[in-house]
Amino acid sequence: MFGLGPTELIIIAVIVLLIFGAKRLPEIGKGLGGAIREFKNVKKELSPKKTGDEGQDTDNASTKKEDLPPNLETKIVGKVLEQVPGVKKAMDVKKKAEKLKELVK
């Protein structure tokens, strides 16, 4: 598994436990599981559309393919922000830091 042995995995698990704490780990796991589940659902929704577009004009199919990634990305970002605790706060801090950088320039 990616060249990681049991010792490395135990060390990583201990570090994650120390960083997030025992109470937060189930919440984070639940949020990540929900995000992965939603990603799979969105992927399934988009798969039939691609097979149906093959018979159409290539120009129309290419414009639809260009529209799909932003929609997919926004759906995934929205679900992650809803389900993973702490991500929304981190995104808010990042936006504030970017605004501060702009003001300093």
N, C-alpha and C positions, 0 to 999 in steps of 0.2 A: 504494500500500500504506500506508494510514493516514496519508498525507501525509508520509511519511519519504522523503527522497531518499537517494542513494547516500552522500553525505558523512555524514549522520546515522547511517546504518547502519554505516559504517566506524568512526565514533567509538564507537558502542555496542559493536561487536565488540572494539575495542581495550580498552575499559574492562572488559568481561567477561573478556577474556584476562588483564588485569592482576590482577583480583580473584581469579579462580579458578586461574589458571596453565594452562599447556599440557597438563600431565599429567592434570588433573582434568576438562577439558572433554569428552573422550570418555566418561568415566564418567557425567557429568551428562547428556549427550545420550542415552546408553543407558538411563539411569534414566527420563528424561522420555519417551522413546519407548516404553518398556515400560508406563509409567503411562497414556499415551494409548491404547496398544493394549488394555490391560486395561479402560479406560473404555469403549472401543468394544465390547468383548466383553460387558461388563455391560449396556450399552445395548441390544445385540442380544438378550440374554437377557430383558430386561424388555419389549421391544417386543411379542412375541407374547402375553404375558400381558395386556397392555392390550386387544388386539383380542378376546381370548377373554372378557374381563369385560363387554363391551358388552351381551351378551344377558342378564346376570344382573340381580338387583335392584340399584337404585341405592344403597341403603344398604350392601350388601356391597361394591360396587365402590368406593365412597368410602372405606370403612375400609381396603381393600387399597391404594388410592392413597396414603393417609396413612402406611401402613407402609413403602412403597417408598423414599421419600427417605432416611430414616435408614439403611436397609440399604445403599443405594447409596453414601451418604456414608461409612459405615464401611468398605465394601470399597475405595473409592478411597483413603481415608486410609491404610488398611493397606498397600495396594500402593505408595503414594508413600513411606511410611516404610521399606518394604523395599528399594525400588529406587533412590531418590535419595539419594546420599551426603550426609551432613551434616544432613539434615532431622530425623532422630531426635535427634541431639545438640541441635539448636536447640529442638525441642519439649521436651526435658528441661530445658534452661536456662529456657525460658518457664515451665514448671510450677514450678521452683524460685523464680523471680522472683515468681510469683503467691503462693506460700506465704509468701515473705518480706514481701510487701505486707500480707498478712493478719496476720502477726505484729506488724508495725509499727503497724497500726491498733489 
